[in-house]
Amino acid sequence: MNLQELRYLVAIAEHRHFGRAAEACNVSQPTLSSQIKKLEDELGVTLLERTNKRVDITMVGSQILAHAQRALSEAAQMEAVARAARDPLMGPLKLGVIPTVAPYLMPLILNPLKQGYPGLTIELWEDQTRALVEGLRNHRLDAAILATETGAPEITEIELYDEPLLAALPLNHRLAGAKKIDESALTEELLVLADGHCLSTQALAACGAKHGAHGMGPGHVRTGLQSSMQAATLETLVNLVAAGYGATLIPALAAGSLEQREIVLLPLTGKSRRTIRLASRPGFPRAQALRAIEKVIRKAVSSSAKLR
């Protein structure tokens, strides 16, 4: 048994087709088939159920697949440790970013990272906080940019910058002419992102509102989830605001790309903010690569007037 055989098994499990798996592994189909048969002979069990149209994993195959994935992950970590010992600023770095940060921060830092650290390749993964933290735990990610504390002892966090929240209102809103808005004035008409987005919790907390209301009764919070509407992106949420469905809070870095919509953006009297953090595992061997990302982000946001 060797790692290459395990890679072939994982590829077949992913593609459920010998031809596509062979193509993904850059080998011929007969080579892949013979190696899988060799693995089955070594283990003395049938791993795959083969038909003319697809390939399925047997019950024991699924159990062995889980071990194979862990073995490959550990092997990759060994390679990463060795690579980091040679040069921590070379090679790919798997970076997770939450959706309310990625579209607005990444354009500010990707080119500076490429220019300042040409050997470092950022592999970007955009997802919600819970998925990114799980990705750190199981080593699918090397680091993640988050807007909440994880509270997990196995995760370390560095505060990168504080980001103000701004009120986003329709053009004809009763408060559109104000210089600043008190957060509590938006409680009854607040639109937030779908569950799972940390910005939803932050916006609700800033306005003193409670989540979980699905109706339109007194004291209920209007959310992107009600009336068969669900906003999974900040852009969609702002479109709802522009159409007059309510108001919302947006992070300051997003203002530049969203203020072109038919909305009014105003500062908040309570100066509600969120803290953006860089999370990683304590034992991650490429600390210099993380410091490089931290340095570029701090420089990019320090020159941004939106964060002042």
Secondary structure as the mmCIF struct_conf table of DSSP 4:
data_model
#
loop_
_struct_conf.conf_type_id
_struct_conf.id
_struct_conf.beg_label_comp_id
_struct_conf.beg_label_asym_id
_struct_conf.beg_label_seq_id
_struct_conf.end_label_comp_id
_struct_conf.end_label_asym_id
_struct_conf.end_label_seq_id
HELX_RH_AL_P HELX_RH_AL_P1 LEU A 3 HIS A 15
BEND BEND1 ARG A 16 HIS A 17
HELX_RH_AL_P HELX_RH_AL_P2 PHE A 18 CYS A 25
TURN_TY1_P TURN_TY1_P1 ASN A 26 ASN A 26
BEND BEND2 VAL A 27 VAL A 27
HELX_RH_AL_P HELX_RH_AL_P3 GLN A 29 LEU A 43
TURN_TY1_P TURN_TY1_P2 GLY A 44 GLY A 44
BEND BEND3 VAL A 45 VAL A 45
STRN STRN1 LEU A 48 ARG A 50
BEND BEND4 ASN A 52 LYS A 53
STRN STRN2 VAL A 55 ILE A 57
HELX_RH_AL_P HELX_RH_AL_P4 MET A 59 ARG A 86
TURN_TY1_P TURN_TY1_P3 PRO A 88 LEU A 89
BEND BEND5 MET A 90 MET A 90
STRN STRN3 GLY A 91 VAL A 97
TURN_TY1_P TURN_TY1_P4 PRO A 99 VAL A 101
HELX_RH_AL_P HELX_RH_AL_P5 ALA A 102 GLY A 116
TURN_TY1_P TURN_TY1_P5 PRO A 118 GLY A 119
STRN STRN4 LEU A 120 GLU A 126
HELX_RH_AL_P HELX_RH_AL_P6 THR A 129 ARG A 137
TURN_TY1_P TURN_TY1_P6 ASN A 138 HIS A 139
BEND BEND6 ARG A 140 ARG A 140
BEND BEND7 ASP A 142 ASP A 142
STRN STRN5 ALA A 143 LEU A 146
BEND BEND8 ALA A 147 THR A 148
TURN_TY1_P TURN_TY1_P7 PRO A 153 GLU A 154
STRN STRN6 THR A 156 PRO A 170
TURN_TY1_P TURN_TY1_P8 LEU A 171 ASN A 172
TURN_TY1_P TURN_TY1_P9 ARG A 174 GLY A 177
BEND BEND9 LYS A 179 LYS A 180
STRN STRN7 ILE A 181 ILE A 181
HELX_RH_3T_P HELX_RH_3T_P1 GLU A 183 GLU A 189
STRN STRN8 LEU A 190 LEU A 190
HELX_LH_PP_P HELX_LH_PP_P1 LEU A 193 ALA A 194
TURN_TY1_P TURN_TY1_P10 ASP A 195 GLY A 196
HELX_RH_AL_P HELX_RH_AL_P7 CYS A 198 ALA A 206
TURN_TY1_P TURN_TY1_P11 CYS A 207 GLY A 208
BEND BEND10 HIS A 211 HIS A 211
BEND BEND11 GLY A 215 GLY A 215
BEND BEND12 GLY A 217 GLY A 217
TURN_TY1_P TURN_TY1_P12 PRO A 218 GLY A 219
HELX_LH_PP_P HELX_LH_PP_P2 HIS A 220 ARG A 222
TURN_TY1_P TURN_TY1_P13 GLY A 224 LEU A 225
BEND BEND13 GLN A 226 GLN A 226
TURN_TY1_P TURN_TY1_P14 SER A 227 SER A 228
BEND BEND14 THR A 233 THR A 233
HELX_RH_AL_P HELX_RH_AL_P8 LEU A 234 ALA A 242
TURN_TY1_P TURN_TY1_P15 ALA A 243 GLY A 244
BEND BEND15 TYR A 245 TYR A 245
STRN STRN9 ALA A 247 ALA A 247
STRN STRN10 THR A 248 PRO A 251
HELX_RH_3T_P HELX_RH_3T_P2 ALA A 252 ALA A 254
HELX_RH_AL_P HELX_RH_AL_P9 ALA A 255 LEU A 258
TURN_TY1_P TURN_TY1_P16 GLU A 259 GLN A 260
BEND BEND16 ARG A 261 GLU A 262
STRN STRN11 ILE A 263 LEU A 266
STRN STRN12 LEU A 268 LEU A 268
TURN_TY1_P TURN_TY1_P17 THR A 269 GLY A 270
STRN STRN13 ARG A 273 SER A 280
TURN_TY1_P TURN_TY1_P18 PRO A 282 GLY A 283
BEND BEND17 PRO A 285 PRO A 285
HELX_RH_AL_P HELX_RH_AL_P10 ALA A 287 SER A 302
TURN_TY1_P TURN_TY1_P19 SER A 303 SER A 303
HELX_RH_3T_P HELX_RH_3T_P3 ALA A 305 LEU A 307
#
